[in-house]
Amino acid sequence: MNSKHSNTGGELVSIAQKLIEEPESDEKVRRRLSRLLASDIALDTEARVAIVNAIIREVATKNDIEALRNATKSDIEALRKEFKSEMEALKVATKSDMETLRKEVKSDIEALRKEFKSDIEALRGEFREEIGRLDGRVSSLEQRVGALEQRVARLEGSINMFMKLFVAFNLPLLVSVVAALVTLLLRAP
């Protein structure tokens, strides 16, 4: 008999589990269950009253809203005064800090100006020396390019002459080869 009770308890859990899982997985079942529950709640006066009472407990009254409005106004006014006071204090502190910063920046700029001036003079000297060296190199390269241009001109003349001689000697041979190839092509079936 104990086994029947434990099976019945297990079966109840299983049925309850299915009762919960079925509407979760099947939209049609869920809609049908919702309609049934809504109809029962609408017809049951006690259920309706319980729902309305629960809603009323959560709704704020006009007095609650007015009290909240007054508290908010008071908080805003206090914050406004505090903010104004802090702004004035910040304005004074900022003005002092800016004056100190202005003096420091001016001093730093003057020091940088002197440093840059000496660096620029040093760079100008190095630049002039480098330009002098580059001028010497450019002159040397111009001479080499001139010599190379003369050699290329001589080579072009030689290649031109060679091409003329090559054509003059090989043209008759080339014409004979072409004639032989044309003859072979014409005889081919």
Order of alpha helices (4+ residues) and beta strands (2+ residues): alpha-alpha-alpha-alpha
